[in-house]
Amino acid sequence: MTAQATLEPMIKADAICKSYGSLEVLKGIDLQVASGEVICLIGPSGSGKSTFLRCINHLETVDGGRMWVDGRIVGYDLKGTKLHEQSHKDICRQRTDIGMVFQQFNLFPHMTVVENLIEAPRLVRKEKKSVAAERALRLLEKVGLGDKAGAYPRQLSGGQQQRVAIARALCMEPKLMLFDEPTSALDPELVGEVLKVMKDLAQSGMTMVVVTHEMNFARDVADRVIFMDGGHVVEEGPARGVITNPQNERTKSFLASVLSE
């Protein structure tokens, strides 16, 4: 969980703006994430958290500002002073360094667990099946599912499926992991098993940005917490400080309502 300062941040967002028609969702977001740092984005629904997360890997195009990951502008090439959107192939190549886990598990139902894990390394990286499978089995052990390699998604609980989804993202050996409310679709009793995997991943030194409503996880695992509301960063700081002693009135009211549930 300890972030090591580096000369180049893993993520740098400079005045990121995003609109859908007349609805302005992101209103000039500035944020840097160091390599090895764990960041939790919190805030009410509609505050722009998930949209910002999707801008990091160019699943959403930005309308203003620039986003860098590991020193490279995301989704664009800079030619002179103008940005030109990359080809789909180049964007996909850049995304291989960025793992993402969604609310829904998005596993291929007709494939076994291990087949789900090795699909992207084989297709995108052209890895040998044996090489990808060896890594996949190692990752399944890591997330506590070493005995489920031959199972199909329908045979797994929601928590198990989400742990498979995390292992699948890790199978591409990303530099950065993004989590978009990964426990929100789970029954309450299954949330803990997914959060434990995420905590272990954070402690291994993985750079992580997590959109979550799990305040205990944010307090105990994140290095920093970012509170967003109305497309703005309203408050940010050390995780425990923001969660237990917020300074902004909007942050206080949000946390009071969430923590009382």
Buried (B, 14 or more C-beta within 10 A) or exposed (E): BEBEEEEEBBBBBBEBBBBEEEEBBBBBBEBBBBBBBBBBBBBBEBBBBBBBBBBBBBBBEBBEBBBBBBEEBBBBEEEEEEBEEBEEEEBEEBBBBBBBBBBBBEBEEEBBBBBBBBBBBBEEBEBEEEEBBEBBBEBBEBBBBEEBBEBBBEEBEBBBBBBBBBBBBBBBEBBBBBBBBBBBBBEEEBBBBBBBBBBBBBEEBBBBBBBBBBBEBBBBBBBBBBBBBBBBBBBBBEBEBBBEEBEBEBBBEBBEEBEEE
